[in-house]
Amino acid sequence: MENVIYLAGGCYWGVEKYISEIRGVLSTVVGFANGDFDAPTYQQVRYENTGHAETVKVTYDPETVPLTALLNLFYKIIDPTSVDQQGEDIGHQYRTGIYFESAEDGETARKSLLKLEKEVGQPLAVECLPLESFWDAEEYHQKYLDKNPGGYCHVPFSLIRWVKTVDPKAFV
């Protein structure tokens, strides 16, 4: 069985690399979600205020990594209270978000965010919305940190190495 969820956590290069290392994640694709027009380019999203968020489409096996665990692991690499910024990346395209296709996944995500908000003790800036649209980024952005191991990443490489070693079910 395969499920799909869309996660936005700042620059998608590091988010994609981290998420792809989680046991039970079957594939990742970087792209742009929930913007104002169809098929934007990276340059348009970066410079033209298109409303899109840099997002990772995550296909995963829910038997190996339940959605709650996947989200809890995702929260380890974002500042959930930051508006339109993660690390050195600033702009609306770098906002955090969880975009879902099914009402069930939306409910799971909302409950997860409520729990996180209690833990953090302040309001969160993470969007939790139905997916309206998703457009793949250009090929050179796909698996960017695999192609460019020394490339920029706001996600600490120590966490990328760490997440490979964990049992996702321990994060339910």
C-alpha positions in Angstrom: 0.0 0.0 0.0 1.2 3.5 -0.8 0.0 6.9 0.6 1.0 10.4 -0.5 1.5 13.5 1.6 3.0 16.9 0.6 5.4 18.6 3.0 6.8 22.1 2.8 9.6 23.0 5.1 11.7 25.8 3.5 14.2 25.0 0.8 13.1 21.7 -0.6 16.6 20.4 -1.3 17.3 19.5 2.4 13.7 18.5 3.2 13.7 16.1 0.3 17.1 14.5 1.3 16.0 14.1 4.9 12.6 12.7 4.2 14.0 10.3 1.5 16.2 8.7 4.2 13.2 7.8 6.4 12.5 4.0 6.4 9.2 3.4 4.6 9.5 6.5 2.3 9.2 5.0 -1.2 9.8 8.1 -3.3 10.1 11.9 -3.1 9.6 14.6 -5.8 10.4 18.3 -5.2 8.0 20.8 -6.6 5.6 23.7 -6.0 2.3 23.5 -4.2 -0.9 25.5 -3.9 0.1 28.5 -5.9 -1.8 31.0 -8.1 -1.1 29.5 -11.6 -0.2 26.4 -13.4 3.3 24.9 -14.1 5.5 27.6 -12.6 9.3 27.5 -13.0 11.7 27.8 -10.1 12.6 31.3 -11.2 9.0 32.3 -11.2 8.4 30.9 -7.7 11.5 32.5 -6.4 11.2 36.0 -7.9 7.6 36.6 -9.0 5.4 36.0 -5.9 3.4 33.1 -7.4 2.0 32.0 -4.1 3.5 28.5 -4.4 5.4 26.8 -1.6 8.5 24.7 -2.2 7.2 21.3 -1.4 8.2 17.7 -1.3 5.7 15.1 -2.6 6.2 12.1 -0.3 5.1 8.6 -1.3 5.3 6.3 1.7 4.3 2.9 3.1 2.0 3.6 6.0 2.7 0.1 7.5 6.4 1.0 7.9 6.0 4.7 8.6 2.6 5.8 9.8 1.6 9.4 8.8 1.9 10.5 12.5 5.4 9.2 12.7 6.3 10.8 9.3 5.0 14.2 10.5 6.8 13.9 13.9 10.0 13.3 12.1 9.3 16.2 9.7 8.8 18.5 12.7 12.4 17.8 13.8 13.8 19.8 10.8 11.5 22.9 10.8 10.9 25.8 13.1 7.1 25.5 13.2 6.6 29.0 14.6 8.6 30.8 11.8 6.5 32.7 9.2 7.9 32.5 5.6 11.4 31.5 6.7 13.4 28.4 7.4 17.1 28.8 8.0 18.5 31.4 5.8 15.7 31.1 3.3 13.2 34.0 3.5 10.0 34.4 1.4 6.5 33.1 1.1 7.7 30.2 -1.0 9.6 28.9 2.1 6.6 28.7 4.4 5.9 25.5 6.2 2.9 23.4 5.3 1.3 20.0 5.2 -0.9 19.5 2.1 -3.1 16.4 1.9 -5.3 14.7 -0.6 -7.7 12.8 1.8 -9.9 14.1 4.6 -8.5 11.3 6.8 -4.9 12.6 6.3 -6.0 16.1 6.9 -7.5 15.1 10.2 -4.4 13.2 11.2 -2.3 16.2 10.3 -4.5 18.6 12.3 -4.3 16.4 15.4 -0.6 16.2 15.0 -0.2 19.9 14.8 -2.4 20.5 17.8 -0.2 18.2 19.8 2.9 20.0 18.5 1.5 23.4 19.4 0.9 22.2 23.0 4.5 21.0 23.1 5.9 24.2 21.7 3.7 26.4 23.8 3.0 29.0 21.2 1.0 29.3 17.9 2.3 27.5 14.9 2.8 28.9 11.4 2.4 25.5 9.6 -0.3 25.5 7.0 -2.5 22.4 7.0 -4.6 22.5 3.8 -6.0 20.3 1.1 -3.6 20.0 -1.9 -4.9 22.3 -4.6 -2.1 21.8 -7.1 1.4 20.4 -7.3 3.9 20.9 -10.1 7.2 19.1 -10.3 10.3 21.3 -10.2 12.8 21.2 -13.0 15.0 18.0 -13.2 18.1 19.7 -11.8 16.3 20.2 -8.5 15.3 16.5 -8.1 17.6 14.7 -5.6 19.7 17.9 -5.6 21.9 17.0 -2.6 22.6 13.5 -4.1 23.9 15.3 -7.2 25.6 18.1 -5.2 26.7 16.6 -1.9 28.2 19.8 -0.7 25.2 21.9 -1.8 23.4 24.3 0.5 21.1 22.8 3.0 19.3 24.4 6.0 18.7 20.9 7.4 21.7 19.8 9.5 23.5 16.9 7.8 23.7 15.3 11.2 19.9 14.9 11.2 19.9 13.5 7.7 22.4 10.9 8.9 20.5 10.3 12.1 17.1 9.8 10.5 18.4 6.8 8.5 19.0 5.0 11.8 15.7 5.3 13.5 12.6 3.1 13.6 9.8 5.4 12.4 7.3 3.6 14.5 9.1 5.0 17.6 7.8 8.4 16.6 4.0 7.7 16.5 
